[in-house]
Amino acid sequence: MRLEQFEYVEAVVQYGSMTAAAWHLHLSQQNISKGIKQLEDELGIIVFSRTKKGSVLTSQGELIFQFAHEQLASYRQLKDTFRHMQQNQLKGTLSICTMNSGSSMIIPQMLCEFYKNYPQVILQIQDGSVLEVFQAVQLKQADLGIIAYSQIREQFYPLIPDGLQMIPLLKGKSYYWVQAKSVYAEKGFITMEEANKESLLMYDAMDLTLLRQLYNAHGLELSLGTTSRNLYLLGKLAANGWGVVPDILFYNDEMLCAYAFQKQSDLTAVPLKSKIDYSGVAYIIKRNQKKSALLAHALQFLQNLSVQKSKKEGKLCD
């Protein structure tokens, strides 16, 4: 028996299926299935019954899950003890390059928690377009990048250049902010074809590369209306029927632009009805990159943050 097998069992129980567990653990479904099968063969038992609704613990599986949960709790407590000792001693500078939207809407939340855990680490934040994020990581001008992404079937957008690796963090759904009196608000959704007929109102052209690739994947040509770093202005334009503002909803309670738009009664957000499987936020690093102790801690911090958000344990900042 190995700790990672216990983690597989715990994740399948938590997320309901091997596919969902694999996504959250950033592994293939085959790895999860193989690890659990090896555990079953070693002990001569069946841990999960496979049903149409997902994977369900057998009576033997219940015992394994209880044992695994206890072992993992002890391991994590010991690991946390050592991690906190290292955090207080860890020093250095970490450079992060993020898309413009991320620097103003995602990074502040992350910083609140990061500074609590790593008080002696200096963060250098730079922002730019998704292509500039890629370039900064490729040229080692940034230790890691943070971008928004979407997936259509098995293809991720934006397309990741060779030599870089994308790790999903926060999973969400594409939305558009529209005029509250519009037909989209009345029916409760907007299609990609309908969004394409509207002028696109963008936060400083934050993710045009991503959106162009998405629109092209649907056989459409993006129609750009206005770009501005003044979200209040974009909201007013959308509220008066001059276009729509793209956004992402995370875990049914957080949107990137909500802090600027939520008090505008003449503006509402509707989901995008399309072939998009999901959207989200991911981090970018160089493939096969040799990680410093500081970078390794930062990546683990991001992964822990992702798990925390998926469990909906509350806001990042008090």
C-alpha positions as CSV (number, residue, x, y, z in Angstrom):
1,M,0.0,0.0,0.0
2,R,1.2,3.5,-0.9
3,L,0.2,6.9,0.2
4,E,-0.7,8.0,-3.4
5,Q,-3.2,5.0,-3.5
6,F,-4.9,6.4,-0.4
7,E,-5.0,9.8,-2.0
8,Y,-6.7,8.3,-5.1
9,V,-9.3,6.6,-3.0
10,E,-10.0,9.8,-1.0
11,A,-10.3,11.9,-4.1
12,V,-12.7,9.5,-5.8
13,V,-14.9,9.6,-2.7
14,Q,-14.7,13.3,-2.5
15,Y,-15.4,14.1,-6.2
16,G,-17.6,11.2,-7.0
17,S,-15.8,9.6,-10.0
18,M,-12.3,8.7,-11.2
19,T,-12.6,11.2,-14.0
20,A,-13.2,14.1,-11.6
21,A,-10.6,12.8,-9.2
22,A,-8.0,12.7,-12.0
23,W,-8.8,16.3,-13.0
24,H,-8.3,17.6,-9.4
25,L,-5.1,15.6,-8.9
26,H,-3.8,16.6,-12.3
27,L,-3.3,12.9,-13.3
28,S,-4.8,10.7,-16.0
29,Q,-7.9,8.6,-15.3
30,Q,-5.8,5.6,-16.2
31,N,-3.3,6.4,-13.4
32,I,-6.1,6.6,-10.9
33,S,-7.7,3.4,-12.0
34,K,-4.5,1.5,-12.2
35,G,-3.4,2.6,-8.7
36,I,-6.7,1.6,-7.1
37,K,-6.7,-1.7,-9.0
38,Q,-3.2,-2.5,-7.7
39,L,-4.5,-1.7,-4.1
40,E,-7.5,-4.0,-4.7
41,D,-5.3,-6.8,-6.0
42,E,-2.8,-6.5,-3.1
43,L,-5.6,-6.8,-0.5
44,G,-7.9,-9.1,-2.5
45,I,-10.9,-6.8,-2.2
46,I,-13.1,-4.5,-4.3
47,V,-12.9,-0.8,-3.2
48,F,-15.4,0.8,-5.6
49,S,-18.5,-0.4,-7.4
50,R,-18.7,1.3,-10.8
51,T,-22.2,2.7,-11.5
52,K,-23.8,5.0,-14.0
53,K,-23.7,7.7,-11.3
54,G,-20.0,7.3,-10.5
55,S,-17.9,5.2,-8.2
56,V,-19.4,4.0,-4.9
57,L,-17.6,2.5,-2.0
58,T,-18.2,-1.2,-1.2
59,S,-18.4,-2.3,2.4
60,Q,-14.7,-3.3,2.1
61,G,-14.0,0.0,0.5
62,E,-15.6,1.8,3.5
63,L,-12.9,0.2,5.7
64,I,-10.1,1.1,3.3
65,F,-11.4,4.7,3.0
66,Q,-11.5,5.1,6.8
67,F,-8.0,3.7,7.2
68,A,-6.7,5.8,4.3
69,H,-8.3,9.0,5.7
70,E,-6.6,8.5,9.1
71,Q,-3.2,7.7,7.5
72,L,-3.4,10.7,5.2
73,A,-4.5,13.0,8.0
74,S,-1.5,12.0,10.1
75,Y,0.9,12.4,7.1
76,R,-0.5,15.8,6.3
77,Q,-0.3,17.0,9.9
78,L,3.4,16.0,10.0
79,K,4.0,17.6,6.5
80,D,2.3,20.8,7.6
81,T,4.5,21.0,10.7
82,F,7.7,20.8,8.6
83,R,6.2,23.1,5.9
84,H,5.4,25.8,8.5
85,M,9.0,25.6,9.8
86,Q,10.3,26.0,6.3
87,Q,7.9,28.8,5.4
88,N,9.1,31.0,8.2
89,Q,12.7,30.5,7.1
90,L,12.1,30.8,3.3
91,K,13.4,34.0,1.7
92,G,13.8,35.3,-1.8
93,T,12.0,36.9,-4.7
94,L,9.3,35.2,-6.8
95,S,8.4,36.7,-10.2
96,I,4.8,36.2,-11.5
97,C,3.5,37.3,-14.9
98,T,-0.3,37.3,-15.2
99,M,-2.8,38.4,-17.8
100,N,-4.1,41.9,-17.2
101,S,-7.4,40.6,-15.9
102,G,-5.6,38.3,-13.4
103,S,-3.4,41.1,-12.0
104,S,-6.4,43.1,-10.9
105,M,-8.9,40.5,-10.1
106,I,-7.1,37.2,-9.2
107,I,-3.7,38.2,-7.8
108,P,-4.9,40.4,-4.9
109,Q,-6.8,37.4,-3.4
110,M,-3.8,35.2,-3.8
111,L,-1.5,37.7,-2.2
112,C,-3.6,38.0,0.9
113,E,-3.1,34.3,1.6
114,F,0.5,34.1,0.3
115,Y,1.8,36.8,2.5
116,K,0.3,35.2,5.6
117,N,2.2,32.0,4.8
118,Y,5.5,33.4,3.4
119,P,6.1,36.7,5.3
120,Q,9.8,37.0,4.1
121,V,9.2,36.4,0.4
122,I,9.1,39.3,-2.0
123,L,6.7,39.0,-5.0
124,Q,7.3,40.8,-8.2
125,I,4.1,41.0,-10.3
126,Q,4.0,41.9,-14.0
127,D,1.1,41.8,-16.3
128,G,0.4,41.7,-20.0
129,S,-1.4,39.8,-22.7
130,V,-1.4,36.0,-22.8
131,L,1.3,36.0,-25.4
132,E,3.4,38.2,-23.2
133,V,2.9,35.8,-20.3
134,F,4.1,33.0,-22.4
135,Q,7.1,34.9,-23.5
136,A,8.0,36.0,-20.0
137,V,8.0,32.4,-18.8
138,Q,9.9,31.1,-21.8
139,L,12.6,33.7,-21.5
140,K,12.8,33.2,-17.7
141,Q,11.7,36.8,-17.0
142,A,9.1,35.2,-14.8
143,D,9.2,32.1,-12.6
144,L,5.6,31.3,-13.5
145,G,2.6,32.7,-15.3
146,I,-1.1,32.9,-14.6
147,I,-3.7,32.9,-17.4
148,A,-7.4,32.3,-18.1
149,Y,-8.2,29.4,-20.4
150,S,-11.2,27.5,-21.9
151,Q,-11.6,24.0,-23.2
152,I,-13.6,22.8,-26.2
153,R,-13.9,19.0,-26.1
154,E,-10.3,17.9,-25.5
155,Q,-8.6,21.1,-26.8
156,F,-7.4,23.8,-24.5
157,Y,-7.4,27.5,-25.5
158,P,-5.2,29.5,-25.7
159,L,-2.9,27.0,-27.4
160,I,0.1,26.4,-25.2
161,P,3.5,26.9,-26.9
162,D,6.0,24.0,-27.0
163,G,8.2,24.0,-24.0
164,L,5.5,25.3,-21.6
165,Q,3.2,23.4,-19.3
166,M,-0.3,24.5,-18.2
167,I,-1.7,23.3,-14.9
168,P,-5.4,24.1,-14.3
169,L,-6.2,25.8,-10.9
170,L,-9.7,27.2,-10.7
171,K,-12.5,25.8,-12.8
172,G,-15.3,28.0,-14.0
173,K,-18.0,28.7,-16.6
174,S,-18.1,31.4,-19.3
175,Y,-20.5,34.3,-18.8
176,Y,-21.4,37.6,-20.5
177,W,-22.5,40.8,-18.8
178,V,-25.5,42.1,-20.8
179,Q,-28.1,44.8,-20.6
180,A,-30.7,43.8,-17.9
181,K,-33.5,44.6,-20.3
182,S,-32.0,42.6,-23.2
183,V,-33.5,39.5,-24.8
184,Y,-30.5,37.5,-23.4
185,A,-31.4,38.5,-19.8
186,E,-35.0,37.6,-20.4
187,K,-34.2,34.1,-21.7
188,G,-31.3,33.6,-19.2
189,F,-28.4,32.7,-21.6
190,I,-26.5,33.8,-24.7
191,T,-25.0,31.7,-27.5
192,M,-21.7,32.2,-29.1
193,E,-23.4,33.2,-32.3
194,E,-25.5,35.8,-30.5
195,A,-22.4,37.1,-28.6
196,N,-20.6,37.4,-31.9
197,K,-23.3,39.8,-33.2
198,E,-22.7,42.1,-30.3
199,S,-19.7,44.5,-29.9
200,L,-17.2,42.9,-27.5
201,L,-16.3,45.2,-24.6
202,M,-12.9,44.1,-23.2
203,Y,-10.9,44.9,-20.2
204,D,-7.8,46.4,-21.8
205,A,-7.7,43.7,-24.5
206,M,-6.9,41.4,-21.7
207,D,-7.5,38.1,-23.5
208,L,-8.0,38.8,-27.1
209,T,-5.7,35.9,-28.1
210,L,-7.8,33.5,-26.1
211,L,-11.1,34.8,-27.3
212,R,-10.0,34.9,-31.0
213,Q,-9.0,31.2,-30.8
214,L,-12.3,30.4,-29.1
215,Y,-14.4,32.2,-31.7
216,N,-12.4,30.7,-34.5
217,A,-13.0,27.2,-33.0
218,H,-16.7,28.0,-33.4
219,G,-16.2,29.1,-37.0
220,L,-16.7,32.8,-36.0
221,E,-14.7,36.0,-36.4
222,L,-14.4,38.1,-33.2
223,S,-15.9,41.5,-33.4
224,L,-14.1,43.9,-31.0
225,G,-15.9,47.0,-29.9
226,T,-14.1,48.8,-27.0
227,T,-11.1,48.1,-24.8
228,S,-10.6,49.9,-21.6
229,R,-9.1,49.4,-18.1
230,N,-12.1,51.3,-16.7
231,L,-14.5,48.5,-15.8
232,Y,-17.1,51.0,-14.7
233,L,-17.1,52.5,-18.2
234,L,-17.5,49.0,-19.8
235,G,-20.4,48.3,-17.5
236,K,-22.2,51.5,-18.5
237,L,-21.7,50.7,-22.2
238,A,-23.1,47.2,-21.8
239,A,-26.0,48.5,-19.6
240,N,-26.9,50.9,-22.4
241,G,-26.9,48.1,-25.1
242,W,-23.5,49.1,-26.7
243,G,-22.1,45.6,-26.3
244,V,-21.3,42.6,-24.0
245,V,-18.5,42.0,-21.5
246,P,-17.0,38.4,-21.2
247,D,-16.4,37.0,-17.8
248,I,-15.8,33.7,-15.9
249,L,-17.9,32.4,-13.0
250,F,-16.0,30.3,-10.4
251,Y,-17.7,27.8,-8.2
252,N,-21.1,29.5,-8.6
253,D,-20.2,32.5,-6.5
254,E,-17.3,34.5,-7.8
255,M,-16.9,36.4,-11.1
256,L,-13.8,38.4,-12.3
257,C,-15.8,41.5,-13.0
258,A,-18.5,41.2,-10.3
259,Y,-16.8,43.7,-7.9
260,A,-17.3,46.4,-10.5
261,F,-20.7,45.4,-11.9
262,Q,-22.7,43.9,-9.1
263,K,-24.1,47.2,-8.0
264,Q,-25.3,48.2,-11.5
265,S,-29.0,47.2,-11.5
266,D,-29.2,47.8,-15.3
267,L,-26.6,45.1,-15.9
268,T,-26.8,41.3,-15.4
269,A,-24.6,38.3,-16.2
270,V,-25.9,35.3,-18.3
271,P,-24.1,32.0,-19.0
272,L,-22.7,31.3,-22.4
273,K,-24.5,28.3,-24.1
274,S,-21.9,26.8,-26.4
275,K,-19.6,23.8,-27.0
276,I,-17.2,25.1,-24.3
277,D,-16.8,22.4,-21.7
278,Y,-15.5,24.8,-19.1
279,S,-13.3,27.8,-18.5
280,G,-10.9,28.6,-15.7
281,V,-7.6,29.9,-14.4
282,A,-4.3,28.0,-14.8
283,Y,-0.6,28.6,-14.1
284,I,2.2,28.2,-16.7
285,I,5.7,27.0,-16.1
286,K,8.5,25.8,-18.3
287,R,8.3,22.1,-19.1
288,N,10.9,20.0,-17.2
289,Q,11.9,23.2,-15.3
290,K,14.3,22.7,-12.4
291,K,12.3,24.2,-9.5
292,S,13.9,26.2,-6.7
293,A,12.7,25.6,-3.2
294,L,10.8,28.9,-3.4
295,L,9.1,28.0,-6.7
296,A,8.2,24.5,-5.4
297,H,6.6,26.1,-2.4
298,A,4.7,28.6,-4.5
299,L,3.3,25.9,-6.8
300,Q,2.3,23.8,-3.9
301,F,0.6,26.9,-2.4
302,L,-1.4,27.3,-5.6
303,Q,-2.4,23.7,-5.7
304,N,-3.6,23.9,-2.1
305,L,-5.5,27.1,-2.9
306,S,-7.2,25.3,-5.8
307,V,-8.3,22.4,-3.5
308,Q,-9.5,25.0,-0.9
309,K,-11.6,26.8,-3.5
310,S,-13.0,23.5,-4.9
311,K,-14.2,22.6,-1.4
312,K,-15.8,26.1,-1.1
313,E,-14.2,26.8,2.2
314,G,-14.7,30.5,1.9
315,K,-13.0,33.6,0.7
316,L,-9.2,34.0,0.5
317,C,-9.1,37.3,2.3
318,D,-10.9,38.0,5.6
